Amino acid sequence: AAAALPEVLRAMGVNAYPVLIACPAHLVEHWAREIKEIVPMAQTRIITPAVHRSRENARKSRQSLNKGGTDCSVLQFIEDYERGALGEKAFAVISYEMLKLGPGHEPAATGRVEGQREWIDGIGHVRRREYLLRCPDCGGEVRVQDDDDRGALRLATWDDLEAEARFCEAKVERPTWSAEGGKMVWRERECGAALCSETHFRRQAACDVLKRFRDFFGLFIADEVHKAKAGDTDIGAAFGKAANLCRMSLALTGTLFGGKSKSLFYILYRMLGEVREAYEYRGADKWSEDFGVRVAALLMERRDAERGFYSGYRRMRGRVREKPGISPAVLQYLLPYTVFTGLADLGYTLPPRREEAVPIEMDPEQRRQYDGLEYALRRRVRENPKLLAVWLQTALGRPDSGFREEQVIARLTVGKRGRTKEVEEVWLARPEPVVSPGLWIDKERGGKLGPNPEKDNADLPRLLPKERWLAGFCKAEAAAGRRVIVYVRLSGKRDIQGRLKQVVREAGLSVTVLRSSVSARRREQWVRKRPSDVLITNSRLVETGVNLVEYSTIVFYEIDYSVYTVWQAAARVHRPGQTREVSVVFPVYRKSMEERAVGLVGEGIAAAQMLYGDEVAGAIVPEQEDDFVEALAQAALAGREINLEALFAREIGGDGGAPVWEGYAATPKRQRVLEVVAVDPGDYSQAALL
């Protein structure tokens, strides 16, 4: 995107300046650095707060700017530009978080204790005192929808008002102009007074500050604009405000189309007047009727059926949902305003990339525990569908965390009032370690793994099969001069990053762990300042915008739910500047939930490559993670087995028949050499074959 920016600015001329660039937080430093390199005479500032909280903070920021700093507020940027301190080519870079972040809201209502009489058995009466919330404008009682009894209203609590911004719905008599009578008449209307006010935080969203300076910025650039595709998110609202408060707007993304037609609606609605004229803001359903693929389903269960009072006909409750796909008619809104380009159009030639699946057999004790635990939880899910998430997460995560004892506990929400949830804990299982607990971290040996004779169990291995494979694989890659990135998915209760760090260190390699505690805008520099043989991190921390071309091999130790996240995280090393062949490896345990998950993601990637070449975007990519979780649960409950060897070998013709890429075989970038290697848990030598 940055490579094409000079041509865009040259075409727009002086009307493009000053330029406002909004992007994810981890790309702020990257954009500021790129602008200085590709735009001559450019002055760049990074917007940290929209407005300083105090004069003291503003004074310190000004002192930093005078010493060559780049961080400032929106008001300071506008002031410096108007007095000529930034020259003609001025750029302001801001994160989406800073663009949207305002003071927030807190409840605003009057409360008092009131008494009510209740008769008991006709004998006497007692007085019950209640704390009632009333509207500060009309004095009416504040009521909200009752979650337990749909359609009914109940008295609101402070938790209800804290949960979301609300408005008074009490009926009041208000003077209203009558066009028929030509005079003011009293009519009953909703009060509509706000039951919230701004908090005490002295901050203001940058998009709100821009209202005072409409058309000050010539060009607004929104990078990774697919993050603003939803209609009810703060990022989407901030993007819409900024796009309409600047003279021109330019949106950049690698995945404009998320698979379903609604993924386009709000981006186009906020940028194009033609869409706003044809559709209302809440017109996403009508948009999907016009351009999407919709499926109507009737729920045939008897408990959902109703009968007409007079006719006796049974009525079925139905639902309409959108499926992946889009009508070509949507191009009327895309082609006049959209430019589709890729690395090949910019003259870049990247080295080849290959994907490999590595099925690994579990150890006997590990297999016994996994099969028993997965079967027991599956039975519980059939009895109580609310346990579905616990079953999936345990089946996916337990094989990689089998080095420790766990308690599988389901926390089920049984009630809710406002933000307060009533939670019930259900104990399900307590799996024991399947490796020797004698392997411990010896501080005297510099934090390396070492045996503890008092706890050692000679009947169990000291490392899990995948850990043994990872140690041998990373050692072989390091010997070949290749650095490895290891992606994990879970970093909370089942966090295994510390364990993998020690395993890799025991193999004699240097290792670094990138955690979420490192701020998004500092991650790329943080990695570069800590070179190592192996980098361990969560794939979502680096999925967009981060260049990691120093590494050439990626291991998805734990698979992510999103096809888009997997593809983007794998592309961190396959970028301009990469000189080595890129290898992406998926080690999985055979006959496990993880194998099914990798298979589903692999099918999505294979279909996306068939349709879009090197880009993952289109009708075959799920827009939401719920689609993947649902598909995974259905595959597991149905006992569906996925042949990873056939899936990953499919691209080179599978069993010798016609290749899937027939018709594209002449294109070099689609010809790949894929290997599928089954590694013996105790044999390191096979890892070198990869």
C-alpha positions as CSV (number, residue, x, y, z in Angstrom):
1,A,0.0,0.0,0.0
2,A,2.8,2.4,0.9
3,A,4.6,1.7,-2.4
4,A,1.7,3.1,-4.4
5,L,1.1,6.2,-2.1
6,P,3.5,8.6,-4.0
7,E,1.5,8.0,-7.2
8,V,-1.8,8.7,-5.4
9,L,-0.5,11.9,-3.8
10,R,1.0,13.1,-7.1
11,A,-2.4,12.6,-8.9
12,M,-4.2,14.6,-6.2
13,G,-1.7,17.4,-5.9
14,V,-1.7,19.9,-3.1
15,N,-5.3,19.2,-2.4
16,A,-4.3,16.0,-0.7
17,Y,-2.5,17.8,2.2
18,P,-2.5,17.5,5.1
19,V,-3.0,13.8,5.2
20,L,-4.6,11.8,8.0
21,I,-3.7,8.1,8.2
22,A,-5.6,5.7,10.4
23,C,-4.3,2.1,11.0
24,P,-4.1,-0.6,13.6
25,A,-1.9,0.4,16.6
26,H,1.0,-1.9,15.6
27,L,1.3,-0.2,12.2
28,V,1.6,3.4,13.4
29,E,5.4,3.3,13.7
30,H,5.6,1.4,10.4
31,W,3.6,4.1,8.5
32,A,5.5,7.0,10.0
33,R,8.8,5.3,8.9
34,E,7.6,4.5,5.4
35,I,6.3,8.0,4.7
36,K,9.7,9.5,5.5
37,E,11.3,7.1,3.1
38,I,9.0,7.4,0.1
39,V,7.6,11.0,0.2
40,P,10.3,13.6,-0.2
41,M,10.2,16.6,2.3
42,A,7.5,14.9,4.3
43,Q,6.8,15.9,7.9
44,T,5.2,13.1,10.0
45,R,3.5,13.3,13.4
46,I,2.0,10.5,15.5
47,I,-1.3,11.4,17.2
48,T,-1.1,9.9,20.7
49,P,-3.9,11.7,22.6
50,A,-6.6,13.6,20.6
51,V,-6.6,16.3,23.3
52,H,-4.2,16.6,26.2
53,R,-5.8,16.0,29.6
54,S,-4.1,19.0,31.2
55,R,-2.0,22.1,30.3
56,E,1.0,20.4,31.9
57,N,0.8,17.4,29.6
58,A,0.4,19.8,26.6
59,R,3.5,21.7,27.7
60,K,5.6,18.5,28.0
61,S,4.5,17.4,24.6
62,R,5.5,20.7,23.1
63,Q,8.9,20.5,24.7
64,S,9.3,17.0,23.2
65,L,8.3,18.3,19.8
66,N,10.9,21.1,20.0
67,K,13.5,18.4,20.7
68,G,12.6,16.4,17.6
69,G,9.8,14.2,19.0
70,T,6.9,13.1,16.8
71,D,4.1,12.5,19.3
72,C,1.4,15.2,19.6
73,S,-2.3,15.8,19.9
74,V,-4.7,16.6,17.0
75,L,-4.9,20.2,18.1
76,Q,-1.1,20.6,18.3
77,F,-0.8,19.2,14.7
78,I,-3.4,21.6,13.4
79,E,-1.8,24.5,15.2
80,D,1.7,23.6,13.8
81,Y,0.4,23.1,10.3
82,E,-1.5,26.4,10.2
83,R,1.6,28.4,11.3
84,G,3.8,26.6,8.7
85,A,6.0,24.6,11.0
86,L,5.2,21.3,9.1
87,G,5.6,22.5,5.6
88,E,3.2,21.6,2.8
89,K,3.6,17.8,3.0
90,A,2.3,17.0,6.4
91,F,1.1,13.6,7.6
92,A,-0.7,12.7,10.8
93,V,-0.7,9.0,11.7
94,I,-3.2,7.8,14.3
95,S,-4.3,4.3,15.5
96,Y,-7.9,3.2,15.3
97,E,-8.0,3.0,19.1
98,M,-7.0,6.6,19.5
99,L,-9.4,7.6,16.7
100,K,-12.4,6.1,18.6
101,L,-11.4,6.5,22.3
102,G,-13.6,9.0,24.1
103,P,-14.5,9.6,27.7
104,G,-17.1,6.9,27.9
105,H,-20.5,7.0,29.6
106,E,-21.8,6.5,33.1
107,P,-25.4,6.2,34.4
108,A,-27.4,9.4,35.0
109,A,-30.6,8.9,36.9
110,T,-32.1,10.0,40.2
111,G,-32.7,7.4,42.8
112,R,-34.7,7.4,46.0
113,V,-36.2,4.9,48.5
114,E,-40.0,4.6,48.2
115,G,-42.4,2.7,50.3
116,Q,-45.2,0.4,49.1
117,R,-48.0,-1.4,51.0
118,E,-48.7,-5.1,50.8
119,W,-51.6,-6.9,52.5
120,I,-50.8,-10.3,54.0
121,D,-53.6,-12.9,54.5
122,G,-56.0,-10.0,55.2
123,I,-54.7,-9.7,58.7
124,G,-52.7,-6.5,58.4
125,H,-50.2,-4.8,56.2
126,V,-46.4,-4.4,56.0
127,R,-44.4,-1.7,54.3
128,R,-41.7,-2.7,51.9
129,R,-39.1,-0.1,50.9
130,E,-37.5,-0.2,47.4
131,Y,-34.8,1.8,45.7
132,L,-36.3,3.2,42.5
133,L,-34.5,4.9,39.6
134,R,-36.3,7.8,38.0
135,C,-35.6,9.9,34.9
136,P,-33.8,13.2,35.8
137,D,-36.0,15.0,33.2
138,C,-39.6,13.7,33.5
139,G,-39.4,11.9,36.8
140,G,-40.8,8.7,35.4
141,E,-39.8,5.2,36.6
142,V,-36.9,3.8,34.6
143,R,-37.9,0.4,33.2
144,V,-36.0,-2.1,30.9
145,Q,-36.8,-5.3,29.1
146,D,-37.0,-8.4,31.3
147,D,-34.6,-11.1,30.0
148,D,-36.6,-13.8,31.7
149,D,-40.0,-12.7,30.4
150,R,-39.7,-11.4,26.9
151,G,-42.1,-8.5,26.2
152,A,-42.4,-7.6,29.8
153,L,-40.8,-4.6,31.6
154,R,-39.1,-4.5,35.0
155,L,-37.7,-1.8,37.2
156,A,-34.1,-0.9,36.1
157,T,-31.0,-1.2,38.3
158,W,-27.7,0.7,38.2
159,D,-26.2,-2.4,36.6
160,D,-28.7,-2.1,33.7
161,L,-27.7,1.5,33.1
162,E,-24.0,0.7,33.3
163,A,-24.3,-2.1,30.8
164,E,-25.3,0.3,27.9
165,A,-26.3,3.9,27.2
166,R,-30.1,4.1,27.6
167,F,-32.9,6.7,27.0
168,C,-36.0,7.2,29.0
169,E,-39.0,5.4,27.5
170,A,-41.7,6.8,29.9
171,K,-44.8,8.3,28.3
172,V,-45.2,12.1,28.9
173,E,-47.5,14.8,27.7
174,R,-45.6,17.2,25.4
175,P,-46.8,20.1,23.3
176,T,-46.7,19.2,19.6
177,W,-47.5,21.2,16.6
178,S,-50.6,20.0,14.8
179,A,-50.6,20.7,11.0
180,E,-54.3,19.9,10.8
181,G,-55.4,22.4,13.5
182,G,-52.6,24.8,12.9
183,K,-51.9,25.1,16.6
184,M,-50.0,23.4,19.5
185,V,-51.7,20.5,21.1
186,W,-50.7,18.2,24.0
187,R,-49.9,14.7,22.9
188,E,-48.3,11.7,24.6
189,R,-44.8,10.9,23.5
190,E,-41.7,9.1,24.8
191,C,-39.6,11.3,27.1
192,G,-36.3,10.3,25.3
193,A,-34.0,11.9,27.9
194,A,-30.5,10.4,28.1
195,L,-30.0,8.2,31.1
196,C,-26.2,8.6,30.8
197,S,-23.5,11.3,30.9
198,E,-19.8,11.5,30.1
199,T,-17.4,10.1,32.7
200,H,-14.8,12.2,34.5
201,F,-12.0,11.1,32.1
202,R,-10.6,14.2,30.4
203,R,-10.3,12.8,26.9
204,Q,-12.0,13.2,23.6
205,A,-12.2,10.9,20.6
206,A,-10.2,12.2,17.6
207,C,-13.1,11.7,15.3
208,D,-15.1,14.1,17.4
209,V,-12.4,16.7,17.4
210,L,-12.4,16.6,13.6
211,K,-16.0,18.0,13.7
212,R,-14.6,21.3,14.7
213,F,-12.2,21.3,11.8
214,R,-14.3,19.9,8.9
215,D,-12.4,19.6,5.6
216,F,-9.1,20.5,7.3
217,F,-7.5,17.3,6.2
218,G,-7.4,16.8,2.5
219,L,-6.9,13.0,2.3
220,F,-8.0,10.4,4.8
221,I,-6.3,7.0,4.4
222,A,-7.8,4.0,6.3
223,D,-5.4,1.1,6.3
224,E,-6.8,-2.5,7.0
225,V,-10.2,-1.0,6.6
226,H,-11.9,-4.4,7.0
227,K,-11.6,-3.9,10.7
228,A,-14.3,-1.3,10.3
229,K,-16.7,-3.5,8.4
230,A,-19.2,-4.0,11.2
231,G,-22.1,-1.6,11.7
232,D,-22.2,-1.5,15.5
233,T,-18.5,-1.2,16.5
234,D,-16.7,1.9,17.7
235,I,-14.0,1.5,15.1
236,G,-16.6,1.5,12.3
237,A,-18.4,4.6,13.7
238,A,-15.1,6.5,14.0
239,F,-14.1,5.5,10.5
240,G,-17.4,6.7,9.1
241,K,-17.1,10.1,10.9
242,A,-13.5,10.6,9.7
243,A,-14.3,9.7,6.1
244,N,-17.0,12.3,6.0
245,L,-15.1,15.0,7.7
246,C,-12.1,14.9,5.3
247,R,-12.2,16.2,1.7
248,M,-11.2,12.8,0.2
249,S,-10.9,9.2,1.5
250,L,-8.9,6.2,0.5
251,A,-9.4,2.8,2.0
252,L,-6.8,0.1,1.9
253,T,-7.2,-3.6,2.7
254,G,-6.1,-7.0,1.5
255,T,-9.5,-8.6,2.2
256,L,-12.2,-6.2,1.0
257,F,-14.7,-9.0,0.6
258,G,-15.1,-11.2,3.7
259,G,-17.2,-13.9,2.0
260,K,-20.7,-12.6,2.7
261,S,-22.3,-9.6,1.1
262,K,-22.8,-7.8,4.4
263,S,-19.0,-7.6,4.9
264,L,-19.1,-4.9,2.2
265,F,-22.2,-3.0,3.2
266,Y,-21.0,-0.7,6.0
267,I,-17.7,0.1,4.4
268,L,-19.4,1.2,1.2
269,Y,-22.2,2.9,3.1
270,R,-19.8,5.1,5.0
271,M,-17.8,6.0,2.0
272,L,-20.2,6.3,-0.9
273,G,-23.2,8.6,-1.2
274,E,-24.9,6.4,-3.7
275,V,-25.2,3.6,-1.2
276,R,-26.5,6.0,1.5
277,E,-29.2,7.2,-1.0
278,A,-30.3,3.6,-1.8
279,Y,-30.2,2.1,1.7
280,E,-30.8,3.0,5.2
281,Y,-28.1,2.6,7.9
282,R,-29.9,-0.5,9.2
283,G,-30.4,-1.8,5.7
284,A,-27.8,-4.6,5.7
285,D,-30.6,-7.2,5.4
286,K,-32.0,-5.5,2.3
287,W,-28.5,-5.3,0.9
288,S,-28.1,-9.0,1.4
289,E,-31.4,-9.6,-0.3
290,D,-30.2,-7.6,-3.3
291,F,-26.6,-8.9,-3.6
292,G,-26.1,-11.8,-1.2
293,V,-27.0,-15.5,-0.9
294,R,-29.7,-16.1,1.7
295,V,-31.1,-19.4,3.0
296,A,-34.5,-19.7,4.6
297,A,-34.9,-22.5,7.1
298,L,-38.0,-23.8,8.9
299,L,-37.6,-25.2,12.4
300,M,-39.8,-28.3,12.4
301,E,-39.7,-29.2,16.0
302,R,-43.1,-29.5,17.6
303,R,-42.2,-27.2,20.5
304,D,-41.6,-24.4,18.0
305,A,-44.9,-24.9,16.2
306,E,-48.0,-22.8,16.9
307,R,-51.5,-23.2,15.6
308,G,-53.8,-20.4,14.3
309,F,-56.7,-19.7,16.7
310,Y,-59.4,-19.8,14.1
311,S,-58.0,-22.0,11.3
312,G,-56.0,-24.5,13.4
313,Y,-53.2,-24.5,10.8
314,R,-49.8,-25.2,12.4
315,R,-47.3,-22.3,12.0
316,M,-43.6,-23.0,11.9
317,R,-41.0,-20.6,13.1
318,G,-38.4,-19.9,10.5
319,R,-35.1,-18.1,10.2
320,V,-33.2,-16.6,7.3
321,R,-29.4,-16.6,7.3
322,E,-26.8,-15.5,4.8
323,K,-24.4,-17.9,3.2
324,P,-21.1,-17.1,1.5
325,G,-21.5,-15.7,-2.0
326,I,-22.3,-12.4,-3.7
327,S,-24.0,-11.2,-6.9
328,P,-22.0,-9.7,-9.7
329,A,-24.5,-6.8,-9.6
330,V,-22.6,-5.4,-6.6
331,L,-19.8,-4.3,-9.1
332,Q,-21.9,-1.2,-9.8
333,Y,-20.7,0.1,-6.5
334,L,-17.1,-1.3,-6.7
335,L,-15.7,-0.8,-10.1
336,P,-16.0,3.0,-10.4
337,Y,-14.1,3.4,-7.1
338,T,-11.9,0.3,-6.6
339,V,-8.4,-0.6,-7.8
340,F,-7.4,-4.2,-7.4
341,T,-3.6,-4.7,-7.3
342,G,-1.0,-7.2,-6.0
343,L,2.7,-7.6,-5.5
344,A,3.1,-8.8,-9.1
345,D,1.7,-5.5,-10.3
346,L,4.3,-3.6,-8.4
347,G,7.2,-5.7,-9.9
348,Y,8.0,-7.8,-6.8
349,T,9.1,-11.4,-7.2
350,L,8.9,-13.5,-4.1
351,P,10.6,-16.8,-3.4
352,P,8.5,-20.0,-3.4
353,R,6.4,-21.0,-0.4
354,R,5.2,-24.4,0.6
355,E,2.8,-25.8,3.2
356,E,3.4,-29.1,5.0
357,A,1.3,-31.2,7.3
358,V,3.2,-33.4,9.8
359,P,0.9,-36.0,11.5
360,I,2.3,-37.2,14.8
361,E,1.3,-40.2,16.8
362,M,0.4,-39.8,20.5
363,D,2.2,-41.7,23.2
364,P,0.1,-44.7,24.6
365,E,-0.7,-43.0,27.9
366,Q,-1.5,-39.7,26.2
367,R,-3.8,-41.5,23.7
368,R,-5.6,-43.3,26.5
369,Q,-6.3,-40.1,28.4
370,Y,-7.3,-38.1,25.3
371,D,-9.8,-40.7,24.0
372,G,-11.4,-41.2,27.4
373,L,-11.6,-37.5,28.1
374,E,-12.9,-36.6,24.7
375,Y,-15.5,-39.4,24.8
376,A,-16.8,-38.4,28.3
377,L,-17.1,-34.7,27.4
378,R,-18.9,-35.5,24.1
379,R,-21.5,-37.5,26.0
380,R,-22.0,-34.6,28.4
381,V,-22.4,-32.2,25.4
382,R,-25.2,-34.4,24.0
383,E,-27.0,-34.0,27.4
384,N,-26.2,-30.3,27.8
385,P,-25.3,-28.3,24.7
386,K,-24.1,-25.4,26.8
387,L,-20.9,-27.5,27.4
388,L,-20.0,-27.4,23.7
389,A,-17.3,-24.7,24.1
390,V,-15.7,-26.6,27.0
391,W,-15.6,-29.8,25.0
392,L,-14.0,-28.2,22.0
393,Q,-11.5,-26.2,23.9
394,T,-10.4,-29.1,26.0
395,A,-10.2,-31.5,23.1
396,L,-8.1,-28.9,21.1
397,G,-5.8,-27.8,24.0
398,R,-5.3,-30.8,26.2
399,P,-2.9,-32.8,23.9
400,D,-0.5,-29.9,23.9
401,S,-0.8,-29.2,27.7
402,G,-0.6,-32.8,28.9
403,F,2.6,-32.0,30.9
404,R,0.5,-30.7,33.7
405,E,-2.6,-31.5,35.8
406,E,-5.8,-29.7,34.8
407,Q,-9.3,-29.3,36.2
408,V,-12.0,-29.1,33.5
409,I,-14.7,-26.9,34.9
410,A,-17.6,-25.4,33.0
411,R,-18.8,-22.0,34.2
412,L,-22.4,-21.7,33.0
413,T,-24.4,-18.5,33.1
414,V,-27.8,-19.2,34.8
415,G,-29.0,-15.6,35.2
416,K,-28.1,-12.1,34.3
417,R,-29.2,-8.6,35.4
418,G,-27.3,-5.8,33.6
419,R,-23.6,-6.6,33.8
420,T,-24.0,-8.9,36.8
421,K,-24.0,-12.6,35.8
422,E,-25.0,-15.5,38.0
423,V,-22.5,-18.3,37.2
424,E,-22.7,-22.0,38.1
425,E,-19.6,-24.1,38.1
426,V,-19.8,-27.7,36.9
427,W,-16.8,-30.0,37.5
428,L,-16.2,-32.3,34.6
429,A,-12.8,-34.0,34.8
430,R,-9.3,-33.8,36.3
431,P,-6.7,-35.2,33.8
432,E,-3.3,-36.1,35.2
433,P,0.0,-35.3,33.5
434,V,0.9,-37.8,30.8
435,V,4.7,-37.1,30.9
436,S,7.1,-37.4,33.8
437,P,6.6,-34.6,36.4
438,G,10.3,-35.0,37.1
439,L,11.2,-32.6,34.3
440,W,11.6,-29.2,36.0
441,I,13.3,-25.8,35.5
442,D,16.6,-25.8,37.3
443,K,17.6,-22.2,38.2
444,E,21.1,-23.2,39.0
445,R,21.5,-24.4,35.4
446,G,20.4,-21.0,34.0
447,G,16.7,-21.8,33.9
448,K,17.2,-24.9,31.7
449,L,15.1,-28.1,31.9
450,G,16.5,-30.7,34.1
451,P,15.4,-34.0,35.8
452,N,14.3,-34.1,39.4
453,P,15.0,-37.6,40.8
454,E,12.4,-37.2,43.6
455,K,9.6,-36.7,41.1
456,D,10.9,-38.5,38.1
457,N,8.8,-41.3,36.7
458,A,10.8,-43.7,34.5
459,D,7.6,-45.2,33.0
460,L,6.6,-41.9,31.3
461,P,8.5,-39.9,28.7
462,R,9.8,-36.5,29.7
463,L,8.5,-34.6,26.6
464,L,5.3,-34.8,24.7
465,P,5.6,-36.2,21.1
466,K,5.0,-32.9,19.5
467,E,7.6,-31.3,21.8
468,R,10.1,-33.9,20.8
469,W,9.4,-33.2,17.2
470,L,9.6,-29.4,17.7
471,A,13.0,-29.7,19.4
472,G,14.5,-31.8,16.6
473,F,12.9,-29.8,13.8
474,C,14.1,-26.4,15.1
475,K,17.5,-27.8,15.6
476,A,17.6,-29.1,12.0
477,E,16.4,-25.7,10.7
478,A,19.0,-23.8,12.7
479,A,21.7,-26.0,11.3
480,A,20.5,-25.1,7.8
481,G,20.7,-21.4,8.7
482,R,16.9,-20.9,8.9
483,R,15.1,-19.2,11.7
484,V,11.7,-20.4,13.0
485,I,8.5,-18.7,14.2
486,V,6.3,-20.9,16.4
487,Y,2.7,-19.9,16.6
488,V,0.4,-20.9,19.5
489,R,-3.2,-20.1,20.0
490,L,-3.9,-20.2,23.7
491,S,-2.0,-17.8,26.0
492,G,-4.2,-17.9,29.1
493,K,-5.2,-20.9,31.2
494,R,-3.6,-23.4,28.9
495,D,-0.6,-21.2,28.0
496,I,2.3,-23.4,26.8
497,Q,4.7,-20.7,25.6
498,G,6.9,-20.9,28.7
499,R,7.1,-24.7,28.4
500,L,8.0,-24.5,24.7
501,K,10.7,-21.9,25.5
502,Q,12.4,-24.3,27.9
503,V,12.1,-27.2,25.4
504,V,13.7,-25.3,22.6
505,R,16.4,-24.0,25.0
506,E,17.2,-27.5,26.1
507,A,17.9,-28.3,22.4
508,G,20.7,-25.6,22.5
509,L,18.9,-22.9,20.6
510,S,18.2,-19.2,21.5
511,V,14.5,-18.5,21.8
512,T,12.3,-15.3,22.4
513,V,8.7,-15.1,23.4
514,L,6.6,-12.2,22.2
515,R,3.6,-11.6,24.4
516,S,0.6,-9.2,24.3
517,S,2.2,-7.1,27.1
518,V,4.4,-5.6,24.3
519,S,2.5,-2.7,22.9
520,A,1.2,-3.2,19.4
521,R,3.2,-0.3,17.9
522,R,6.5,-1.6,19.3
523,R,6.3,-5.2,18.4
524,E,8.2,-5.1,15.1
525,Q,11.1,-3.2,16.7
526,W,10.9,-5.4,19.8
527,V,11.5,-8.5,17.7
528,R,14.3,-7.0,15.7
529,K,16.2,-5.9,18.8
530,R,16.0,-9.5,20.1
531,P,17.3,-11.8,17.3
532,S,17.0,-15.5,18.1
533,D,16.8,-18.9,16.4
534,V,13.2,-19.4,17.4
535,L,10.4,-16.8,18.1
536,I,7.3,-18.0,20.0
537,T,4.1,-15.9,19.9
538,N,0.4,-15.9,19.3
539,S,-0.5,-15.6,15.6
540,R,-3.0,-12.8,16.2
541,L,-0.3,-10.5,17.7
542,V,1.5,-10.3,14.3
543,E,-1.2,-11.2,11.7
544,T,-1.2,-7.8,9.9
545,G,1.4,-5.3,9.0
546,V,4.5,-6.8,10.8
547,N,7.5,-7.7,8.6
548,L,9.4,-10.7,9.9
549,V,11.4,-11.6,6.8
550,E,14.4,-12.4,9.0
551,Y,12.6,-15.7,9.6
552,S,11.9,-18.2,6.8
553,T,10.0,-21.1,8.6
554,I,6.7,-21.0,10.4
555,V,5.3,-23.7,12.6
556,F,1.6,-23.6,13.6
557,Y,2.0,-25.5,16.8
558,E,-1.6,-24.7,17.6
559,I,-4.0,-23.8,14.8
560,D,-6.2,-20.6,14.9
561,Y,-9.9,-20.7,14.2
562,S,-9.8,-18.1,11.4
563,V,-8.6,-19.0,7.9
564,Y,-7.8,-15.3,7.4
565,T,-5.6,-15.2,10.6
566,V,-3.7,-18.3,9.6
567,W,-3.1,-17.0,6.1
568,Q,-2.1,-13.6,7.2
569,A,0.2,-14.8,10.0
570,A,1.9,-17.2,7.5
571,A,2.5,-14.2,5.2
572,R,4.5,-12.3,7.8
573,V,7.7,-14.0,6.4
574,H,6.6,-14.2,2.7
575,R,7.0,-10.5,1.9
576,P,9.3,-8.3,-0.1
577,G,12.8,-8.6,1.3
578,Q,12.6,-12.4,1.8
579,T,15.5,-14.2,0.1
580,R,14.9,-17.8,1.2
581,E,12.2,-20.3,0.4
582,V,9.4,-20.1,2.9
583,S,8.1,-23.2,4.6
584,V,4.8,-23.3,6.6
585,V,4.4,-26.4,8.8
586,F,1.3,-27.8,10.6
587,P,2.3,-30.5,13.1
588,V,-0.8,-32.3,14.4
589,Y,-1.7,-35.3,16.5
590,R,-3.4,-38.1,14.5
591,K,-7.0,-38.9,15.2
592,S,-7.6,-35.7,17.3
593,M,-9.8,-32.7,17.3
594,E,-6.7,-30.7,16.2
595,E,-6.4,-32.8,13.1
596,R,-10.0,-32.0,12.1
597,A,-9.4,-28.2,12.8
598,V,-6.3,-28.1,10.6
599,G,-8.2,-30.0,7.9
600,L,-11.1,-27.5,7.9
601,V,-8.6,-24.6,7.7
602,G,-6.6,-26.4,5.0
603,E,-9.7,-26.9,2.9
604,G,-10.5,-23.2,3.2
605,I,-7.0,-22.2,2.2
606,A,-6.9,-24.6,-0.7
607,A,-10.3,-23.4,-2.0
608,A,-9.2,-19.7,-1.6
609,Q,-5.9,-20.3,-3.5
610,M,-7.9,-22.0,-6.3
611,L,-10.2,-19.0,-6.6
612,Y,-7.9,-16.1,-5.7
613,G,-4.4,-17.3,-6.2
614,D,-2.3,-15.9,-3.4
615,E,-5.0,-13.9,-1.6
616,V,-7.4,-15.3,0.9
617,A,-10.7,-13.5,0.3
618,G,-14.0,-14.6,-1.2
619,A,-17.0,-16.7,-0.8
620,I,-15.1,-19.7,0.7
621,V,-13.7,-17.7,3.6
622,P,-15.9,-17.6,6.8
623,E,-16.6,-14.1,7.9
624,Q,-17.0,-15.0,11.6
625,E,-15.3,-17.5,13.8
626,D,-18.7,-18.9,14.8
627,D,-18.9,-20.5,11.4
628,F,-15.7,-22.4,11.9
629,V,-16.6,-23.5,15.5
630,E,-19.9,-24.7,14.3
631,A,-18.3,-26.6,11.4
632,L,-15.8,-28.2,13.7
633,A,-18.4,-29.3,16.2
634,Q,-20.5,-30.8,13.4
635,A,-17.5,-32.7,12.0
636,A,-16.6,-34.0,15.4
637,L,-20.1,-35.1,16.4
638,A,-20.5,-36.8,13.0
639,G,-17.2,-38.6,13.4
640,R,-15.8,-37.1,10.2
641,E,-12.2,-38.0,9.6
642,I,-10.0,-35.7,7.4
643,N,-7.0,-37.1,5.5
644,L,-4.4,-34.4,5.8
645,E,-2.0,-36.3,3.5
646,A,-4.5,-36.2,0.7
647,L,-5.5,-32.6,1.5
648,F,-2.0,-31.2,1.4
649,A,-0.9,-33.4,-1.5
650,R,-4.0,-32.4,-3.5
651,E,-2.2,-29.4,-5.0
652,I,0.3,-31.5,-6.8
653,G,-2.1,-34.0,-8.3
654,G,-2.8,-36.3,-5.3
655,D,-2.8,-39.9,-6.5
656,G,-1.4,-39.2,-9.9
657,G,-4.6,-38.0,-11.5
658,A,-5.2,-34.6,-13.0
659,P,-4.1,-31.9,-10.7
660,V,-6.6,-29.7,-9.0
661,W,-4.8,-26.7,-10.6
662,E,-5.6,-27.9,-14.1
663,G,-5.7,-24.9,-16.3
664,Y,-3.3,-23.0,-14.0
665,A,-0.4,-25.4,-14.2
666,A,1.7,-23.0,-16.4
667,T,1.7,-20.4,-13.6
668,P,4.9,-20.8,-11.6
669,K,3.6,-19.4,-8.4
670,R,0.9,-22.1,-8.2
671,Q,3.4,-25.0,-8.7
672,R,4.5,-26.1,-5.2
673,V,6.5,-29.0,-3.8
674,L,4.7,-30.3,-0.7
675,E,5.9,-33.0,1.7
676,V,3.9,-35.0,4.2
677,V,6.1,-36.6,6.8
678,A,5.0,-38.8,9.6
679,V,7.6,-38.5,12.4
680,D,8.3,-41.2,14.9
681,P,8.0,-39.7,18.4
682,G,11.4,-40.9,19.4
683,D,13.3,-40.3,16.2
684,Y,14.9,-36.9,15.6
685,S,16.6,-37.8,12.4
686,Q,13.4,-37.6,10.3
687,A,13.0,-33.9,11.3
688,A,16.0,-33.1,9.1
689,L,14.1,-34.4,6.1
690,L,11.8,-31.4,6.3
